[in-house]
Amino acid sequence: MIGVLLRTTSPGSAWTHQVKELVTTSFDQLSSRTTAEMGFPRGWETLPLWT
């Protein structure tokens, strides 16, 4: 929701890119945790919001 709002109110915001980077580099390294536990569906990185 925040990403959608930011794209409207602050075009050019890097927020979604920063969140994607954080999730793919930090949380993916935790063997006891998954992105699915955080509510991210499989293939979330390819959805329009994150590309």
N, C-alpha and C positions, 0 to 999 in steps of 0.2 A: 504494500500500500504506500509506504513512504517513497519508494522508487518511482511509482506512478505519479504521485503528487509532485515530487521534485522535478520530474521531466516537464511538467506543465508550468510550475512556478519558477523553476530555475534551470532553463535549458542549458545544457553543457555541464551540468553537475556530474561529478565523478563518483558520486556516492555508490551507485550500483556496481561500478567497476571495483571500487575499494572493498565492498562487502564480498563480491565474488572472489577477489584475490585473497581476502582473509579466510574465507571458508575453504577454498581449494588448497591453500598453502598451510594453514594452521590446523584446522579441525580435521582435515583428511589424514594428518599425521598421527592422530590419537587413535591407537588401535582399539581402545575400549568404547569409542564413540563413532557414530555415523551421521552423515548429513540427513539421512532419513529420520533420525531421532529428533532433529531440529525442525522437521516438517518440510524439508526439501524433497520433491519427487525425483524419481530417477530421470536423469537427463535434464535437470533444471537449468544447467549451464547453457543449454541451447535455446531456451525460451526467449522470446523477443525482449523481455525486460532486462535480461542479463547479457545480451549480445550487443 
